[in-house]
Amino acid sequence: MEHRIIDLHVHSTESDGTLTPTEIVSAAKAAGLSAFALTDHDTAAGVSKAAPAAAACGIEIGRASCRERV
């Protein structure tokens, strides 16, 4: 069985987080994550900003927003 480390609740500067979407990708890579979900409040705009860096690092990215249809 493959074991992966993921974080399913991450906020970026697109809402109330302290890292930009791209900086989150770098932090996720440094922490050994294989995937994370960007869960900013009221927007999923950060996903398109993080996606190129995540793809280059081999990190899967998901999105969730309580107000935006995904």
Secondary structure, 3 states (H helix, E strand, C coil): CCCCCEEEEECCCCCCCCCCHHHHHHHHHHCCCCEEEECCCCCCHHHHHHHHHHHHHCCEEEECCCCCCC
